[in-house]
Amino acid sequence: MSIAKIGPHDLGGDDAGKVSPLSRDLQWWEKRIDALYRLLADDRRMILQVDELRAAIEALGDDVYARHDYYERWTLALRNLLIAKQVLDEAEIETRISQLKQNR
């Protein structure tokens, strides 16, 4: 009997290579993404919940999931959730990205 995978995160016994037991310091932008999530999910704002973030990460698809690291997936998932919940729209995000690129 074969069991179908449920998403790119489901390794289900596949050889995924060794997991390094070493930790590393988070980069500045990773800390910001983590803080952003915590603010969006706190008891005061309650804009999203951890299960929504997890589902949004899993919904990125195999290719996107495989090409991005942990906090990159968080960033993409948060973007998708904020658009879906109409907190931000695509145009606002693209405008801000353009502004940031100009200010480099």
ABEGO torsion letter per residue (X at the ends): XBBBBAEAABAGGBBAEBBBABBBBBBAAAAAAAAAAAAAABAAAGABBAAAAAAAAAAAEAAAAAABBAAAAAAAAAAAAAAAAGABBAAAAAAAAAAAAAAX
